[in-house]
Amino acid sequence: MKTREEHIQFIRLNLTSLAACAWTGFVAKGRGLVCVLCDQHNEDTRMVPFDFMSEKDASKLIKPWYGTKEARMVAEYDPQIEVIIGFVRSKGNKLNFDSYRLKSSPAPPVAAEME
């Protein structure tokens, strides 16, 4: 998954699970983002793993952290209604992030109850 179109399609298909992951992670670890691990995309099963990453862990992965688009989104989002999703893929020795901030329907707390 490298294109914006692929990212949007993935979000549409998985929004409830992404929002539930974001809420559960927020409650346990504070602010952060849901990281979609694009390099582990399984073409046969069409599965792509994702997990919550706290702001603290993200700051160790994205260098420099402060001043980045991701840092601003994580600092400003409303975890009650929004989700930050980062599509992560490696490019040589470097990681590429394509990040999105979006309102979730259902809202993250509701999505977590549904899962």
VENVEN-V718460 format. One record per residue. N is the residue number from 0. RES is the residue in one small letter. PHI is phi as a letter, one per 30 degrees, with the letter a starting at -180 (* if undefined). Layout:
n:N res:RES phi:PHI
n:N res:RES phi:PHI
This chain:
n:0 res:m phi:*
n:1 res:k phi:c
n:2 res:t phi:c
n:3 res:r phi:e
n:4 res:e phi:e
n:5 res:e phi:d
n:6 res:h phi:d
n:7 res:i phi:d
n:8 res:q phi:d
n:9 res:f phi:d
n:10 res:i phi:d
n:11 res:r phi:e
n:12 res:l phi:d
n:13 res:n phi:b
n:14 res:l phi:e
n:15 res:t phi:d
n:16 res:s phi:d
n:17 res:l phi:d
n:18 res:a phi:d
n:19 res:a phi:d
n:20 res:c phi:d
n:21 res:a phi:d
n:22 res:w phi:d
n:23 res:t phi:e
n:24 res:g phi:d
n:25 res:f phi:d
n:26 res:v phi:d
n:27 res:a phi:d
n:28 res:k phi:b
n:29 res:g phi:j
n:30 res:r phi:e
n:31 res:g phi:l
n:32 res:l phi:b
n:33 res:v phi:d
n:34 res:c phi:c
n:35 res:v phi:c
n:36 res:l phi:d
n:37 res:c phi:d
n:38 res:d phi:d
n:39 res:q phi:c
n:40 res:h phi:d
n:41 res:n phi:c
n:42 res:e phi:d
n:43 res:d phi:d
n:44 res:t phi:c
n:45 res:r phi:h
n:46 res:m phi:c
n:47 res:v phi:b
n:48 res:p phi:d
n:49 res:f phi:b
n:50 res:d phi:a
n:51 res:f phi:d
n:52 res:m phi:b
n:53 res:s phi:d
n:54 res:e phi:e
n:55 res:k phi:d
n:56 res:d phi:d
n:57 res:a phi:d
n:58 res:s phi:d
n:59 res:k phi:d
n:60 res:l phi:d
n:61 res:i phi:c
n:62 res:k phi:c
n:63 res:p phi:d
n:64 res:w phi:d
n:65 res:y phi:d
n:66 res:g phi:j
n:67 res:t phi:d
n:68 res:k phi:e
n:69 res:e phi:d
n:70 res:a phi:d
n:71 res:r phi:d
n:72 res:m phi:d
n:73 res:v phi:d
n:74 res:a phi:d
n:75 res:e phi:c
n:76 res:y phi:d
n:77 res:d phi:c
n:78 res:p phi:d
n:79 res:q phi:d
n:80 res:i phi:b
n:81 res:e phi:b
n:82 res:v phi:b
n:83 res:i phi:c
n:84 res:i phi:b
n:85 res:g phi:c
n:86 res:f phi:c
n:87 res:v phi:c
n:88 res:r phi:b
n:89 res:s phi:d
n:90 res:k phi:b
n:91 res:g phi:i
n:92 res:n phi:c
n:93 res:k phi:c
n:94 res:l phi:c
n:95 res:n phi:c
n:96 res:f phi:c
n:97 res:d phi:c
n:98 res:s phi:c
n:99 res:y phi:b
n:100 res:r phi:c
n:101 res:l phi:b
n:102 res:k phi:d
n:103 res:s phi:c
n:104 res:s phi:b
n:105 res:p phi:d
n:106 res:a phi:d
n:107 res:p phi:e
n:108 res:p phi:d
n:109 res:v phi:d
n:110 res:a phi:e
n:111 res:a phi:d
n:112 res:e phi:d
n:113 res:m phi:d
n:114 res:e phi:d
